[in-house]
């Protein structure tokens, strides 16, 4: 489940915060959470943000609800880790 910010919201955030590679609210569960629970959470969150009053409120705040399946979201996380991991390794960044 992803809720993306519109460009107007991202621009407003940029005035106050450092810009992140992307602005999203993501729902995660602890490793080892049973697949049935993960699927139930995704289904219920998607149902909630699709309700007209919730969707309208999110849009008023500058959000665009995007419901992705757990597998799609997992693939995105893996892709982001690979992409940004390479940036960190290439720049030889170290945690102090």
N, C-alpha and C positions, 0 to 999 in steps of 0.2 A: 504494500500500500504506500503510495507516494502522494504527497500533496505539494505541488510545485507552486512557487511564487510567480506572479506575473512580473513583467519587466518593470512596471511602475512600482511595485512593492520592493523589488530588488534594488531599484534606484534609490528609493527612500531609505532602505536599510544601509546602503553604501555610504550615505551621509554620516551614519553613526558607527558603523562597523567596518572592519576590513572585509573586502569582498572574498567570499568563498568560491571554490570552483563551481558550485551549484548550491541552490537554496532549496532544501527539501525537509519535510518532516517524515521520518521513516519509523515504522513500528517494527521492533525486533523482539524476539523471544530468546531466552537463554538456550545455549547449545544443549542438545539432547531433548528439547521439548518435543513430545510426541507429534507426529505429522498431522494427526486428526485435530489436535489443539491448534496448531499453526493454521490449518485450513479453515477451521471454525472462526478463528480470530480474523483472518483475511476476509472471509465471507461477511461477517458481522460488521466489520469496519467499512467495507465497501457498501453494504446496505445502508449504514448510518449516513455516510457522506453523500449518498445518492438521494436521500430524503430532500424534498424541495426546500424546506426551511433551513436545513443544515447547509445544503449546497449554496443557497442564496447568501447565507451569512458568510460562508467561506469565500465566496466570490466578492462580496462586499469588502472583505478584509484583504483582497488581492490574491487569494489562493485559487488554484485550479486543481480539484481532486482528480487523481489518477490512480485507478485500482489495478495493481499488477499482481500476478500470481506469485506465490512464494518462490517458485523455481526461477521465474523471470527476475525477481528481485535479487535472489541469490547469485544469479549469473552477473547481474550488474555490480553487486558488491565485489565479486571476484575480479571482474574487469577493472574496477576502480583501484583495488589493492594492487593489481599488476601494474597499472598505469602509473600511479603515484609512488609505488615502491621503486620503480625504475628511476623516476625523477629523484627520489631521495638517494638511491645508490649512485646514480651518475653524478650528483652534486656532492657526494661523499659527506652527507649530513650525518651528524651524530647527536644523540640525546645526551644532554649534560645533567 
